[in-house]
């Protein structure tokens, strides 16, 4: 059976002085407003690491596939 979705991985870094909760909300808003992102399975957004000069988040939304089976780009 052909899968109709594809996991898309993105990593985003923000400054240590940025508001972490606001960053999570902004990332969630971006993902939820893109009609190519599936609601089920639910997109995952979480703080991944405290790097040397940034706080890094991983964003893992599931995207719809087109008829060829290739993933469709998610708009930033």
C-alpha positions as CSV (number, residue, x, y, z in Angstrom):
1,X,0.0,0.0,0.0
2,X,1.3,3.4,-1.0
3,X,1.8,5.9,1.9
4,X,-0.1,9.1,1.5
5,X,2.1,11.2,3.8
6,X,5.7,12.0,4.4
7,X,7.5,13.1,7.5
8,X,9.3,16.4,7.0
9,X,12.1,17.4,9.4
10,X,13.2,21.0,10.1
11,X,15.5,22.4,12.7
12,X,15.3,26.0,13.8
13,X,17.6,27.9,16.1
14,X,16.8,31.0,18.2
15,X,18.9,33.1,20.5
16,X,19.1,32.3,24.2
17,X,17.5,35.7,24.8
18,X,14.4,34.9,22.8
19,X,11.1,33.8,24.4
20,X,11.0,30.0,24.2
21,X,7.3,29.7,24.7
22,X,6.6,32.4,22.0
23,X,9.0,30.5,19.6
24,X,7.1,27.3,20.1
25,X,3.8,29.1,19.4
26,X,5.1,30.8,16.3
27,X,6.4,27.5,14.9
28,X,3.1,25.8,15.7
29,X,1.2,28.7,14.0
30,X,3.3,28.4,10.9
31,X,2.8,24.7,10.7
32,X,-0.9,24.8,11.4
33,X,-1.6,27.5,8.8
34,X,-0.1,25.5,5.9
35,X,-2.8,23.5,4.1
36,X,-0.2,20.9,3.0
37,X,0.5,19.9,6.6
38,X,-1.6,17.0,7.9
39,X,-3.5,17.3,11.2
40,X,-3.2,13.5,11.7
41,X,-0.6,12.5,12.5
42,X,-0.1,15.6,14.6
43,X,2.9,17.7,13.9
44,X,5.6,17.5,16.6
45,X,7.5,20.6,17.7
46,X,10.0,20.4,20.6
47,X,13.1,21.9,22.0
48,X,15.9,19.7,20.8
49,X,19.1,21.1,22.2
50,X,20.8,23.9,24.0
51,X,23.7,24.5,21.6
52,X,26.7,26.8,22.0
53,X,25.0,29.9,20.6
54,X,21.4,28.9,20.0
55,X,18.3,27.1,21.4
56,X,17.4,24.6,18.7
57,X,13.9,23.3,17.9
58,X,12.9,20.3,15.8
59,X,9.7,20.6,13.8
60,X,8.3,17.4,12.4
61,X,5.0,17.9,10.5
62,X,3.6,15.3,8.2
63,X,3.0,16.5,4.6
64,X,0.7,15.4,1.9
65,X,2.2,13.6,-1.1
66,X,1.4,14.5,-4.7
67,X,0.3,11.9,-7.2
68,X,3.9,10.9,-8.0
69,X,4.6,10.0,-4.4
70,X,7.0,12.9,-3.9
71,X,6.5,15.2,-0.9
72,X,5.0,18.6,-1.4
73,X,7.1,21.4,0.1
74,X,6.0,23.0,3.3
75,X,5.9,26.8,3.3
76,X,8.0,28.5,6.0
